[in-house]
Amino acid sequence: MPGLKTKIKEYRARADMKQEDLARKVGVRRETIVHLEAGRYNPSLKLAHDIARVFGVSIEEIFRFE
């Protein structure tokens, strides 16, 4: 199904980070991270930027449209 694909879970695993940890770092609830990873929620540009910054990569490294 076309839409936004994310590598958040992969990057979290590499960083040994829980969903709760990432949520706290970017100022959202853990449920938001759950929905992002499941592809049920499209982040705002600011949230996408904040998540990418946590992992030290570009937005395009974590998010892509297919």
Order of alpha helices (4+ residues) and beta strands (2+ residues): beta-alpha-alpha-alpha-alpha-alpha-beta
